[in-house]
Amino acid sequence: MGKRRRRVPRVAVDWPATCRLSDGRVHDAVVRDVSMIGAGLEIIGFTEPDLVGRLLNVNVEPITGTAVALCFTGEVKHRAAGKPGSVRVGIAFVLSEVERSVLDALTAAEATW
């Protein structure tokens, strides 16, 4: 099988987070990678098989200070086994028109951080 190509580059991260499933349950998670269109997460203590198509609300815990809060919503596009007792998921961001225009502007400006 050939190497899988991505539509946009991903950046590896290690952000502690919590995620709320569409049924209201909250689980600890770690954001493992992020791109302009989605993110990869490891959901800890969760092994349920039917996540694809469901929405997740993700709140990244600030590493230092509280000046910036990072929250996003995404639709689970794929699921894979993670470390024992966890699951890895890939989500596509669910963005409003305004949010999409902000990301498009940052992309056009080649913003980095």
Secondary structure, 3 states (H helix, E strand, C coil): CCCCCCCCCCEEEEEEEEEEECCCCEEEEEEEEECCCEEEEEEECCCCCCCCCCEEEEEECCCCCCCCCEEEEEEEEEEEECCCCEEEEEEEECCCHHHHHHHHHHHHCCCCC
